[in-house]
Amino acid sequence: MANFRTHIAGAAIPSVAAAGTLFAADLIPAEIAVAAAFLGALGGILPDIDAERSLPTRIIFGALALAGACALALALRGQIALPLLGALVLGAFLLLRFGLRALTGWLCVHRGLVHTLPMAALVGVVVADLAAFVAPSDHAWLLGAFTSAGFIVHLVLDELFSVDLLGVRLKASFGTALKLGIRRQPIGTLVLYAALVGVVVLGPPIDRFARQITSQRTHRAIAGVLHLR
Ligand SMILES: [Zn+2]
């Protein structure tokens, strides 16, 4: 398996190059290019959050639980007695903090469901869904595509590094990174696909993005920047 530096470079270099090309071709504004390059690089390190019970992972879970507890406190504020509110908020915090950890522990056997192609698609679509709140649909999908592409670069690098340098012997981890699901986790795999369908349905319309990536004008603009004409 590839190490952290390989992953960040492996995803960041093509992301910056691709985003820079689209910007130079005048197809996207600067802020979308910067966000796309950043999200592509982030996608390249995202899969390995399942590997760590480390400080960053704990900070993320703690922050999510705190955000959830605060949201509950705001929602119930003034409606119930203060001591009850306090107990509920504390309960919600603990439930989220340890519940999330148990859930990810179940989903995230290292190179389990997180290291799969449907998960790569899921993170990209979630990014597109969120980006659609602040950007037009075609830009939102582009940002999602960069995130998924970085994620897939990670999976490919893991796969390449499980082959030894001469490519003669396969290490035991070969074939564990690029997969469509986990046979031993049928329910988890199903939940993952169901979540993917859900975020696609909730997402912004994709037709504009699809038209643009297939249009002659886009291809000519990119070819012009790359001096392919
Ligand atoms: Zn990995």
Residues whose N, C-alpha, C, O or C-beta is under 5 A from the ligand:
A	BS01	ZN	P47 D48 D158
